[in-house]
Amino acid sequence: MGGKSRDEDSGEFTETYPLEDFLDSLEEIGPTGTTDIADRVGCDRRTAYIKLQSLEEEGVVQSQKIGNALLWELTD
């Protein structure tokens, strides 16, 4: 299963790229694009986009379309 690994003790799956990694990246570098966040977290662009969309649905981040790119930033 891509993006998840199984904990040896509990047998439960854990995320390889926790949402906190994406929030930490935005906090450290400020508003930026999907590719920059993916590079910082160490995942592919598609994974970053999906995670950031999830955070946007929760109201934690917001996006703004600039040209062909999305600029992501933390909400106030």
Contacts in CASP RR format, 6 or more apart in sequence:
PFRMAT RR
TARGET T0000
AUTHOR 0000-0000-0000
METHOD contacts of the structure
MODEL  1
MGGKSRDEDSGEFTETYPLEDFLDSLEEIGPTGTTDIADRVGCDRRTAYI
KLQSLEEEGVVQSQKIGNALLWELTD
1 13 0 8 1.000
2 16 0 8 1.000
3 15 0 8 1.000
3 16 0 8 1.000
3 17 0 8 1.000
3 47 0 8 1.000
4 13 0 8 1.000
4 14 0 8 1.000
4 15 0 8 1.000
4 16 0 8 1.000
5 13 0 8 1.000
5 14 0 8 1.000
5 16 0 8 1.000
6 12 0 8 1.000
6 13 0 8 1.000
6 14 0 8 1.000
7 13 0 8 1.000
7 14 0 8 1.000
16 43 0 8 1.000
17 41 0 8 1.000
17 42 0 8 1.000
17 43 0 8 1.000
17 47 0 8 1.000
17 51 0 8 1.000
19 51 0 8 1.000
19 54 0 8 1.000
19 55 0 8 1.000
21 41 0 8 1.000
22 37 0 8 1.000
22 41 0 8 1.000
22 48 0 8 1.000
22 51 0 8 1.000
22 52 0 8 1.000
22 55 0 8 1.000
22 61 0 8 1.000
23 55 0 8 1.000
23 60 0 8 1.000
23 61 0 8 1.000
23 74 0 8 1.000
25 32 0 8 1.000
25 37 0 8 1.000
25 40 0 8 1.000
25 41 0 8 1.000
26 32 0 8 1.000
26 37 0 8 1.000
26 61 0 8 1.000
26 72 0 8 1.000
26 73 0 8 1.000
26 74 0 8 1.000
27 74 0 8 1.000
28 40 0 8 1.000
29 36 0 8 1.000
29 40 0 8 1.000
30 73 0 8 1.000
30 74 0 8 1.000
31 71 0 8 1.000
31 72 0 8 1.000
31 73 0 8 1.000
32 71 0 8 1.000
32 72 0 8 1.000
32 73 0 8 1.000
33 69 0 8 1.000
33 70 0 8 1.000
33 71 0 8 1.000
33 72 0 8 1.000
34 45 0 8 1.000
34 48 0 8 1.000
34 49 0 8 1.000
34 52 0 8 1.000
34 69 0 8 1.000
34 70 0 8 1.000
34 72 0 8 1.000
35 45 0 8 1.000
35 48 0 8 1.000
37 48 0 8 1.000
37 52 0 8 1.000
37 72 0 8 1.000
38 44 0 8 1.000
38 45 0 8 1.000
38 47 0 8 1.000
38 48 0 8 1.000
38 49 0 8 1.000
41 48 0 8 1.000
43 51 0 8 1.000
49 70 0 8 1.000
52 61 0 8 1.000
52 63 0 8 1.000
52 70 0 8 1.000
52 72 0 8 1.000
55 61 0 8 1.000
56 62 0 8 1.000
56 63 0 8 1.000
56 72 0 8 1.000
59 75 0 8 1.000
60 74 0 8 1.000
60 75 0 8 1.000
61 72 0 8 1.000
61 73 0 8 1.000
61 74 0 8 1.000
61 75 0 8 1.000
62 72 0 8 1.000
62 73 0 8 1.000
62 74 0 8 1.000
62 75 0 8 1.000
63 70 0 8 1.000
63 71 0 8 1.000
63 72 0 8 1.000
63 73 0 8 1.000
64 70 0 8 1.000
64 71 0 8 1.000
64 73 0 8 1.000
65 71 0 8 1.000
END
